[in-house]
Amino acid sequence: MLSLPRYLSFDPDRSRVPQPGGFTLHYPLLVAHILFGAVAMVTCCLQVWPWLRQAHPAVHRVSGRLYVFAGVLPAGVLGIVVGATSPHGLTMRMSSVMLSVLWLAFTIAGYRTARQRRWGDHRRWMIRSFAATMAIPLNRVYAFLLEATVLPLPASDDPAVLEAWTHDLVGNADWPGWVTTLLIAEWWLTERSARAKYKAGAARRKAAAAASRGDTDSTGTPAQKKGTDPS
């Protein structure tokens, strides 16, 4: 999101991604990918806002359609093209394409389960889609940390050295960015499911114990039913 203004100028010289040779459409497709991605990032935050979902379900539905059709679907398809032609090397290309494919798959699954009114499955798939969306800013954080620690900017002014450093930095920051968010999402879903099962089991045990006590109170002991002293 912070880089969005430089791409709104539609000036290739301001792009953070160099133009790959032989593919002149890379820059306009990159700009479109970033614009649709910005829509996805804004609307996905609305989607996971519990108050908005409960208090204004109509707004939730509209923002959800914007997230899918004006955000993830175009941004994901363009991400495959832009990622596959990235000038930052094979590591970055593989990561970008895989993330785009997963992003599309999670979102389409979430939309389909909503259409089928399988709300539990819908929420789980959309949490995964949200995690994939949030991988985009997290990649930038990893790049900053890598540059500040194990991959500092080389002192050389040699363009080949700087290009190799950029490929290493971007490629090594991209993979952990989306892998981390998806692992966190799966951990959260697993913990939430386990907590729900534990509460449901505890509620069943409590209800069974209450029913058992009620049966004992209503029937009494055999001696009490005869009206004799059990001692």
Buried (B, 14 or more C-beta within 10 A) or exposed (E): EEEEEBBEEEEBEEBEBBBBEEBEEBBEBBBBBBBBBBBBBBBBBBBBBEEBBEEBEEEBEEBBEBBBBBBBBBBBBBBBBBBEBBBBBEBBBBBBBBBBBBBBBBBBBBBEBBEEEEEEBBBBBBBBBBBBBBBBEBBBEBBEEBBEEEBEEEEEEEEEEEBEBBBBBBBBBBBBBBBBBBEBBBEEBEEEEEEEEEEEEEEEEEEEEEEEEEEEEEEEEEEEEEEEEEE
